[in-house]
Amino acid sequence: DANFTAWLANEVRYARSKNIELSAYTLMQGNGWGMDPIPEDAKILNRDGSRGPTACFATDWHASYRQRVLAFAAKVGFYGVETDGQFEGASCSDPTHSHHGVANSFDAQLKATQRFNNQLKARGLYQTGADAYVFSGANRWNAADTDEAIFHIDNVVEWSTLGRMYAYDSTFDRVPTSGQYTVDDLVGRCTDDPLQADLVRCVDFVLGGFYLFGTQPFFHAVQLWDPLHKDAAALEASVTRWTGFFRAHRTRLLGMGRMLHLRRPTARFLEAVAHVTADPSEPLRAIVGLVNPTSRGIADNITVSLYYAGLAPGATVVASVLNADAAAATSRPLPASMARFVVGPDPAASLFEIVLPVKVDAFSYASIGLSLVTSPMATTRWAAAY
């Protein structure tokens, strides 16, 4: 449709003028939506003679579909393509397809998918893809994008806690910035939850919790909020704050730093992570993220290792509260008398640790930055030695 293509290309140009990049979604296996109906002879042929439910990737029809995706993305100027439903291992026994029987169908479909990923990369298109294809071009994965997480839970606290659980568990072997969590129509979610009386606080709590875990919220809505909404300015301030926070710290702390898993989300207790870096040019050596999803304030001692921050025992760090004036933030999570901490001497800590005596309000978060003040020896030599 030439008219639709022209309209969409204009929308892409307009978004780019506002520093917004647009991507497109496609469901590559085509089992229900996301592409044209699959011709019957292009579906996988099961061993019992039945067809489907997915397309066989090793067919002329599927090759044509992949080329049409590339051509359309180039024509309208998309920044990227989200490739859902890449080849997941369904074998095909159709002898007329571009593979040598059922034994070769896995390899042929896998390579077709990998070549498509390579073509996206060669064209400079940012691809959101499945985990298994990260080495053939896919850039990101969904920390959690399941029916249970997105569609079946209306309670914002439960739903967002589940998202942080995914982020916490997934980042033992991945950098946190590689993931995202779908928040869909976040303003609508908070509005529809009868337990949420303060819309701005609800939205800010969800954003703060995910960004402090290093995971980007992924909006999927016609609009983020009604521009005429009475809270539009406050909602915009929250989104601006957290996207700015993420951009400011993505390179060294949230992305290239190490994420320490301190307290796993359970919906019953305080959650805690820390992002640390040994880069001496970074003013903050660590950002500690705390989330309290419960209906009561929680006081606790959080032990943070600064080993991967390259800090030796005896080093002194100063703690500062970040984002203290945000809508859902606890403004004073640390005692006023405690701003400096020495690595190592606390009897409750090990050689490279400090203990933060924190208190986080109900349905709130806190972010604490740790900056190096004094160090008893060259941190780079100490880090290299251990």
N, C-alpha and C positions, 0 to 999 in steps of 0.2 A: 504494500500500500504506500504509494509515493507521498500522499498527503500526510499519513501518520509518520512516515520516516522524516519528512521535512519538519513536522511539528516537534518531534522528539529531538532532532538535532538542534533545533532552536532552544529547547528546554535545557539541553546539555550545555550549550554556549552560555545561557543565562546563569546557570548554576556555577559554571566556571568563573564567571565575572564576579561571583560572590565568594570565591575561594572554596567552592564545594565541588567535589568530584562525584560523578554518577557512575554506577555500575549496573549490570543487568544480571538477572537470575535465569538459569535454565536447568531443567531436570533431565540429565543426559540419558538415563535409562528409559524415560518416557512411560512409566507405568501409571498413567492416570492424568497427569497435567504437566505443563511446562514446555510442551512442544506440540507439533502437529500430531494427529492420530497416527499410530504406527500401522503401516500396512501389514496384513496378516503374515505375508511371506517374509517380512523383515523382523518378526519376533523370533525369540529363541525357540528351537524345536526341542522339547523335552524327550526323554527316552521312551516315555509311554505314548508318544505321538501327539500330545497336546502342545499348544502354543502359549508363549508368554510366561509370566505377565510382562516381562521387560523386553526391550529391543535387543537384538544381537548387534554388538558394536562392529562386528566384522562383516558388514554388508555395504553395498553401494548406497542404499538409502541412508544409512547412518553416516557414512562419509559425506554425503551431500548435506545432511543436516549440520554436521560440524563445520563445513565450509560456509554454510549460510550464516551460522552464528558469528564466525570471524568476519565475514563481509559486512554484516549488519552492524557489528560493534565498531568497525572502522568507519562506516558511512555516517553514523550518528555521533561518533567521537567519544564513545564510552571510555572511562578510566579503567574499568575492569569488568570481569565476568565472574559471577558466583556459580560454580559448577557443582550442583547437587547431583546425587545419584550417579557418580562415575562408576565405571565397571567394578562390580563387587564380587565377581567370581562365578556367575551363573554360566554353566556350560551349555553348549548348543550342538545338536547332532545333525543339523541341516547340511547335506552335502553340497547344496548349491551356494552356500555362503562362502566368504573369502577366508576360509580356514579348512584344514584337512581333517574333518571329522571332529568328534567330541573330544578326543585327546588333545587336539591342537587348538580348540576353540578358546581355551583359557588364555593361552599365550597370545593368540591373534587379537583378542579383544583388549587384553592388557596393553599390548603395544599400540593399538589404535588410540587408546586413552592417553598413553604417555606421549605419543606424537602430537596429539591435540594440545596437551599441556605445554609442550615445547613450542608449538606455534603461538600460543597465547603469550608466552614469555618473550619470544622473538619479536612480537608486535608491541611489546611494552605494556601489555594489559595485565593489571593486577588481578590475580586469581585467588579466590577463596575456594579451597578444595579440601578433599578428604585427606585424613592423616597419611594414609599409605602412599600418597602421590607427592609428598613434600619434596622428594628428590628429582621430580620431573617437571617442576614449575610451580606447584601450588604453594601459596604463601602463608595461608592462615587456616585455622581450624575452628570449629565451634566448640567452645568450652562446654556448652550444654544447649542443645536445641532439640529437645525431645517432646513428645506429646504430653508426657506427664508434667514436665517443667513449664511448658508454655501455655498449654490449653486447658489443663485439668485442675489447676490450682488457682483459686481466686484470691486467697489470702496473700497480701503483698509480703508480709513477713516470712511466711512459709516458702513462697515462691522464690524470693530473693535469697533466702538462706540456702535453698537447694542450689541456686546458681553459684554461690560462694563455695559450697561443698565441692561442686564440680571443678571450680577454679583451683581450689586448694589441693584436691587429689590429683588433678591433671598436671600440675606444675612441678611434680617431683622429677619429671623427665622432659619438661618443655619450659621454655622461657614464657613468663606470663603474658607478655605483650603479643604473643603469637595467637592468642585466643580472643574470643568474643562471646558475649552472652546476649541472647535476643530478649529485649525488653518490650518489643512491639510498641503498642500505644501506651507508653508509660503513664501519661497524664490520665488517660482513660482508665487504666488499671487502678490507679490511686483513687480516682473519683468513684469508681464502682465498688471499692472495698468499704463496707459499712464501718469497719473498725478504724478507718483512717479519716480523722476529722480535720487534719491540717494538710491540704494538698501539697503545698510547697515543701513542707517538712518531709512528707512521704517521698516525693520525687527526689529530693536532695539526699535522703537516706539511701535510696537505691543506688543513685549515681556514686555517692561517696563510698559506699561499701564495695562496689565493683572496681572502681578506679584504685582504691587503696589495695585491692588484691591484684592490681596490675592488669585487670581484664577490662576490655572496652565494651560498654553497653552498645547493643546494636538496635537502633530504632527501626520499626517497620510500621509506618502509619502514614495516612494521607497528609497530616500535618502534626508537628510536635505538640502544639496547643493552638487554641483559637487566639489570634492576635488581639481580639477585643476582650479576652478573659480578664477579669479584675486582677488576677495574679500573674498576668503575662510578663511583666517586667521582672518579678521575683523569680519566675521559672527560667527566664532567659539568663538571669544572673547566675543561677545555679549551674546551668549547662555550660555557660561561659567559664565559670570558675573551674569546673572539673575537667573540661577539655583543655583548658590552659595549663592546669596542673599536670595533666598527662603529657602534654607536649613538652613542658619544661623539664620533666624528669625521665622521659622515655629512654633517651639515649644511654645514660650512664646507670641510673638506678633501677628504673622499672624494666628496662630492656636488657642492657649489657651487664647489669649488676646481678647479684645472686638473691634469690628469694628464700628467706628462712621461714620454715613452717613451724609456728610456735603453738598455736591453739586451733584445732580443727573446728569448723562450724558445726554446731549440734542443735541450735535453736534454744538451748537451755543455759549456756554459759557464755562467757566472753570469748570472742574470736580474736586471733592475733597472728599477724605476719610481719616480716621485716624485709626491706629491700636494702642491700648493702653494697658498697663498692669500695675498692682499695685505690681508686684513682685519686691521687693527691691534689689534682686540680679541681675536684668536685667539692664545693663548700659543705654539702651535707654528705657525711659518710654513711648515713642510714636514715631511712624513713620507716617508722613503726606504725602499722595500721591496726587499729583496734575497732571492733564492731560489737555492739551490744544489741541483739535483736529482741531481748526480753522486755517485759513490762516493769522491771525493777532496775534500779541502779546497781552496778556491780563494782566492788573494789577488789583488786587482786594484785599480786606481785608477778610481773612478767619478766622473765629472764631472757636477755638478748645477747647472743654471742656476737662479738665484734672481731672474731678471728678473720673472717673473709673481708672485713673492712681494712685489714692490714694493720690493726692497732695492737701494740704490744701491751703486756701487763704494766700498769702504772700510767698509761695514757689517760688523759682527762678529756671528757666530752661534755659539751653543754647541750641541754635539751631545750628545744623550742617547740611551741605548739603551732602547728600549721592549720590553716583554714579554720581558725578558732571562731570566726564570726559567721560561719555558714549556717544555714537554716537548721540542719539536723546535727550539728557538731556539739560535742561537749567542750565548752570553752576552756575549762581548767581541769584537765585529766590528771595533772601532777600537783602535789603539794607546792604551795607558793615558795616554801623554803628549800625546795629541792630542784635545782636547775643544773647542777654539775654532778657528774658521776665519774668515778675512777675505775678503770678496767681492772678486775682481778681481786681486790681486797675484800669484797663483800663475802661474809662467811656462807651465804646461801648460793654463791656463784662459783663457777670454776675460774681458771686462770685468765680466760679471755672474755669473761662475761660481765655484764652489769645487770642490776635488778631495778626495774622501774615500778614503783608503787603507784598504780594507776587507779582511777575511779572514772567509770564511764556511765553517763546517764542512761535511763531507759530509752529504748528505741533510738539509739544515737551511735555515733562513731567518734573517733578521735585519731588525729594523725600527729605524730611527734617526730621532729627532725633532730638528728644527732650530729653535731659538728665537732671536729677535733680542735681542742684548745692547746694542749701540750702533749708531747710524746717523748718518752725517755730514750728512744733510740730510733734510727731510721726505719720507718715502717716497711719500706720495700725490702730491706735486708732481713727484717724479722719475718715478713711474709714468705720470703724465699727460703728461709731456713726451716720453716715449718710447713 
